[in-house]
Amino acid sequence: AESGAPHVIRLFPVQAVCGATPAAIRAAVAPLLETMRGYTGTFSVQWRRRHNSNVDKMAVIDAVAQAVAAVAPEAKVALRSPMAAVVVEVIKSDAVLAVLPRWREFGEYNLRALAEAKAARIKAAVAEADGQKWAEVVQGDGGQKLAVADGQK
């Protein structure tokens, strides 16, 4: 299925960049976590590493989780379906950080999956409408258009 954004897969804002050490990451993530002060929902630390095998994954995750606990002691860790995520991506000698709310609701910020899910929901809703036998989402010049017809395809 064509998503309308064939070259974009995942998008998230980079809120801070720092050196790829646990101490630097903890210092850089602290001001970002102020948005989570008093947060009582679930969270996870999302870890990704590219072109760097020197940074200790668990040291970074523990440092970030301790920093979250300092500002949001009621927040709970949920690895499978967190409501929010603290994303740490280590790329070579740098780390990019973001605190992302609505992580699960936005499909882990996977734009292609979100677009395909929306197209499937539209198609199913139209197919269920009275007198409609099929619906097809097609790409038009200005974005998505919905083509609907009675009878068989």
Salt bridges, closest charged atoms under 4 A:
GLU34 OE2 - ARG37 NH2 2.81
GLU89 OE2 - ARG48 NH1 3.51
GLU89 OE1 - ARG50 NH2 2.44
GLU105 OE2 - ARG102 NH2 2.78
GLU108 OE2 - ARG104 NH1 3.17
GLU136 OE1 - LYS153 NZ 2.80
